[in-house]
């Protein structure tokens, strides 16, 4: 397992991971709007943000991290239970991550972040995919990030 800066050839497999996650994990939260977040959508996003994109390579791209100015924009893995998400989150913390946002309804992600020592800093509503959704902002101080297992 290698965590590395993404290269142009990583964009398509990374986009496929995100598109699949939106169909399986976010469809119950955002409904049919999830279908607008397809491979083409994420390919365009990753082309634009390539310099901030990190991938976990384990016989191919198996995880994606987008970190910008200390904020985890996204962390997704192709499959759970392999510690890929934990590895990416630890990498983000080691590179200055101190905040992230999650759908309040995404209980699996909330448990994941809380187990990793992140704490809920605020709750708010905002527009996402054409509808109002509740979000939680999680934070972790740089000192606490270095103490993480």
Secondary structure, DSSP 4 states (H G I P E B T S, - for coil): -EEEE--GGGHHHHHHHHHHHIIIIIHHHHGGGGGGS-HHHHHHHHHHTGGGEEEEESSSEEEEEEEETTEEEEEEESSSSSSHHHHHHHHHHHTT--EEEEETT-HHHHHHHHHTT-EEEEEEEEEETTEEEEEEEEE--HHHHHH--
